[in-house]
């Protein structure tokens, strides 16, 4: 099944990428997968505290 995902560039210093790489490796994830995981976890925490974030695609 095909997925429709947006792609964007992160402009971060090499030191930050290196730190993310260490964390991703410790979680046995790729850097991309780890960044996605962290962002999703953060969104869930914010929505749990403040309620659902409304977007044009939210019904």
C-alpha positions as CSV (number, residue, x, y, z in Angstrom):
1,X,0.0,0.0,0.0
2,X,1.4,3.4,-1.0
3,X,1.8,6.1,1.6
4,X,1.8,9.9,1.1
5,X,4.5,11.4,3.3
6,X,6.0,14.8,3.2
7,X,9.8,15.2,3.3
8,X,11.7,18.2,4.7
9,X,15.3,19.1,5.4
10,X,16.6,19.7,8.9
11,X,19.2,22.4,9.2
12,X,21.1,21.4,12.4
13,X,24.7,21.5,13.3
14,X,26.8,18.3,12.9
15,X,27.1,18.0,16.7
16,X,23.3,17.8,17.0
17,X,23.1,15.2,14.2
18,X,25.8,13.2,16.0
19,X,23.9,13.3,19.2
20,X,20.7,12.2,17.5
21,X,22.7,9.4,15.9
22,X,23.9,8.1,19.3
23,X,20.3,8.2,20.6
24,X,18.9,6.5,17.5
25,X,21.6,3.7,17.7
26,X,20.8,3.1,21.4
27,X,17.1,2.7,20.5
28,X,18.1,0.4,17.5
29,X,16.4,2.9,15.0
30,X,17.6,4.8,12.0
31,X,18.1,8.5,12.5
32,X,15.0,9.3,10.3
33,X,12.9,6.8,12.2
34,X,14.1,8.1,15.6
35,X,13.4,11.7,14.6
36,X,9.8,10.7,13.5
37,X,9.4,8.7,16.7
38,X,10.5,11.7,18.9
39,X,8.2,14.1,17.1
40,X,5.2,11.8,17.3
41,X,5.8,11.3,21.0
42,X,6.1,15.0,21.6
43,X,2.8,15.7,19.7
44,X,1.0,13.1,21.8
45,X,2.3,14.7,25.0
46,X,1.2,18.2,23.9
47,X,-2.3,16.9,22.8
48,X,-2.7,15.0,26.1
49,X,-1.9,18.2,28.0
50,X,-3.7,20.8,25.8
51,X,-6.2,18.8,23.7
52,X,-6.2,17.9,20.0
53,X,-4.3,20.1,17.6
54,X,-6.7,21.2,14.9
55,X,-5.6,21.1,11.3
56,X,-7.4,21.3,7.9
57,X,-7.3,17.5,7.8
58,X,-8.7,17.0,11.3
59,X,-12.4,16.1,11.2
